[in-house]
Amino acid sequence: MTSDTENLVLEHLRRLRGSVDQLGEKTGELVDRMGRVELRLANVEVEVASLSVRIDKLSGRIDRVERRLDLVEPEKTQ
């Protein structure tokens, strides 16, 4: 190979390495961002579960109040 051809090949390899390095950096950034999204989603799921428990407790309390005040008809047994 001539010197010009070698220089051309080296230049292409340098550009390819630069592109690969940029892709690696962007991939790392995306992995970090995805991790933060997953953490936030997990926090939302915990909050939803907490609210579900609170709603269940409130539902039970309302049922008790309705029974004490005779606001609901007793369930029929068969």
Long-range contacts (C-beta under 8 A, 24 or more apart in sequence): none
